[in-house]
Every structure is written in structure tokens, then in C-alpha cells.
Amino acid sequence: MSDVPDQYGVVGHPVAHSWSPFIHGMFAKETRQSITYRLYDILPDDFRARVLAFFAAGGRGLNITLPHKIAAVQVANELTPRAARARAVNTLAAQAGGHLLGDNTDGAGLVNDLCHNLGVVITHRRILMIGAGGAARGALVPLLSLEPAELVIANRTAERARALAQDFQDLGAVSGVSFRELAASPFDLIINATSASLSGEVPDVPAGVIGHESVCYDMAYGKSDTAFIRWAVGLKCGSALQGWGMLVEQAAESFRVWRGIRPPTAPVLTALKEHAARL
Ligand code: NDP
């Protein structure tokens, strides 16, 4: 057996801010796996050639982040059903015969965090998904498989919400609306899947969608509370949570795809939050 660690990494642009080396480094220690995990800042024009070169040189797996998740679909030789449905790949894994498997672990990461770490119930509950981009699309299969009473997608550009809902009609009670069309009645779970928090903004949805028992979840995360979390807390929601757990859980799912072992996530989540708070 070779002593050379198996090579993994994350490809993005920019990517210097990524927590993935920290997370996968801890997973490797906890599971006693010998791996290296590096950052690869790659421009869109170079994406395909550089990724293929990484695997041709013996690399075992890559995480794919913005802006390459859609381009990665074309690099994979085979997609998992969840990646095909998401039309986006965040995990590439080397397979026998030089084939590349494309997977999408974002949605599983979200649902694992909500259901297992935070004890949120989805089944028979009313869910509002704000945003209709890649992260929202990736979350729909695992959310709808838990049979919520309804899942409403609201987006700034309403046509995108309607088109997304149309694509998933076969999986349950899902509809797409504009922010204005949202009735001001509280949802059980509100997921902010927009990138508004990254620019300190809050999606312009009616405050009435948040009730005193609503769970509010921002896929975005930061050292301090995001704008959405501050807004939800100001409206006296039941609880408000940032997407740190989703980040760690999607990484654990990628690690499982690559290594066949699911690492424990609680110690990594604690360490990550402590580390981020010290910055
Ligand atoms: P996309 O670029 O694919 O989609 C962006 C979405 O945000 C669109 O629906 C867009 O609406 C909406 N939007 C952007 N700005 C505003 C605004 N000011 N007001 C209202 N809506 C707005 O991004 P992703 O889907 O890839 O990512 C969404 C979020 O999820 C990001 O914050 C990202 O960091 C986070 N994320 C977190 C992960 C985790 O592990 N925690 C994993 C993946 C993503 P429109 O269609 O009208 O432009």
C-alpha cells in the first residue's frame, strides 16, 4: 500500500475564504484517513482542463463551489440522481476506469442539519423557501421527500420560482410565487436560500410570514449574525439559525462519497464556530 496520502481539494473562484480544508482536515483526523485537501482557485475558462488534469494526476476527489457547480455537471461521466435533479455538482469522485462521478450533497447537508442536529420537523409542516437559485434547487428533493404539508418557493424574480416549482411538481405540494404574492401568514420553517445576506440585505418578503414559533434558517453563515437572522430575531421568531451546520453536513456527505466513512460532525461544527469567532 502506498504511503502517499490521497489527494482531495476544493475548486472555486475566489476560494481563499473556504472552510473546507479545515473541515476535511478534522474529518480525516477523526476517521484516521490519510488525505491531503487543498484549495484550487481556478478561472471558469480553465475549469474543465484543470479538473481533468487533477484527476489524471491521481487526485481522488474535489468539492466544487461557486461559480463552477453547473460547469461541473459536464465534467462528470455519471451523475447521482440528486445531482441530476439539482442540475449542479458540488462533489466529484474518481471511480474505477478513470470515470468521474458527480454528486450534489448540499441538500442532504441542509436536511441533516435541520432534522438531526436541530430537531426541526419537516413532515406535515408548512415550509417557505426564499430564493430559487442553485442552493434552493439542490434542497428540494430531500425536503419534499419528507412530505411537508406544502413548500412555497418565493423569489425576487418570480418566474424563476414558478419554473423551479414546476420542475418538482411530481414530488409533492410545491408552488412558486413572487414576494408580493406571499400571504402574510406564518410558516413553520422559513429557509433563506438567497444570497442577500452576503451583501447585508434581507429579501423583501412580508414580515407576517414569520410567527412566534417559526424556525428561520439562513443558508448563509458568518462570524456574527446575518442580516436575515437579525431581521427574524427582531420579529420574535421561534428560533433563528445560520448555515454553519449545513456547511459541515454537506462536507461530511462528500467525505462519505469519497471514503465510504461518514465522519462525526458535532466536534467539527463546535471547532469551526469557535475558530470563526476568534477571527
Ligand atoms: P444563486 O446565485 O444560485 O442564487 C441566488 C438567489 O438569491 C436567487 O434566488 C436570487 O434571486 C436571490 N437574491 C440575491 N440577492 C437578493 C436580494 N438582495 N434580495 C432577494 N433575493 C436575492 O446562489 P446559491 O443558490 O448558490 O446560494 C444561495 C445562498 O446559499 C448563498 O448565501 C450561499 O452562500 C448559500 N449556500 C450555503 C451553503 C452551506 O453549506 N451553508 C451551501 C450552498 C449555498 P433572483 O433570482 O431574483 O436573482
Boltz pocket constraint, residues with backbone or C-beta under 6 A from the ligand:
constraints:
  - pocket:
      binder: B
      contacts: [[A, 106], [A, 109], [A, 130], [A, 131], [A, 132], [A, 133], [A, 134], [A, 135], [A, 136], [A, 155], [A, 156], [A, 157], [A, 160], [A, 192], [A, 193], [A, 194], [A, 195], [A, 196], [A, 197], [A, 198], [A, 201], [A, 202], [A, 203], [A, 204], [A, 218], [A, 219], [A, 220], [A, 221], [A, 243], [A, 244], [A, 246], [A, 247], [A, 248], [A, 250]]
      max_distance: 6.0
